Amino acid sequence: MIRLPFRDGFYEVRPSKIICLGRNYAAHAEELGHEIPKEPVIFLKPPSSLIGPGQAIILPRRSKHVDHEVELAVVIGKRGRGIPREKAMDYVLGYTILMDITARDLQWEAKRKGLPWTVSKGFDTFSPIGPRVVDKRELNIEDLEIGLKVNGEIRQLAKTSEMIFKVPEIIEYVSNIMTLEPGDIIATGTPAGVGPLRHGDKVEAWIEGIGTLEEDVLAEESILC
């Protein structure tokens, strides 16, 4: 279980699913050689990939290229299906930061073969989250600075206003495919600047008004010795 500060207490992070958006920042789509999507591109990550602040991202032995991605995460507050965008914010509890860690080489290989790429996104520790959940009433997410540093060097820096699909549109789209449950997490996509992580790195991901999520990076071999 992951407990994050929320209001005057804590929020227990227990999603039934983590829904992620791909290519929701034009510059990121372009850096990976993709066209700008005409509708949201979604995929799922398992809840078992979640870790909290101050833990370690583990680089799996079967991947030689693991990338960081910082994302604004929306925490769903109540059950909903077929939600119109005009009502979408009624279903939001709050916001936090999620790092969508990706085994890029495994993703490229799967795409080349025309196969699903769940493996590249689903390893344990591949969804760090935190440092807290901010009540939706306390934060306007329309134009927040979002960024990520590795060992003090800025890798990603953008504004949430650069998202192609905004939160109400995303909730409408997703909820017309699958029922959203309380506690579900929607990660809204990453800006340009994704890059590799290596053993010993220190990662800091931040979003204005939410705070900074800090994680160490360790090779799987180092914790098995």
Protein Blocks (a to p, Z undefined) as FASTA:
>chain_A
ZZddehjbccddddfbdcddehkafklmmmnopacdfbdcdddddfklpccehiacdddf
kbcbdcdddddddddfbdcehiafklmmmmpfbdcdddddddfklmmmmmmnopafklmm
mgghiaccdjbdcdfklocfklccddddeehiafbdcdfklpmbdfklmmmmmmmmbccd
ehiacdebjaehiacddehiacddddehibccddddddfklmmZZ
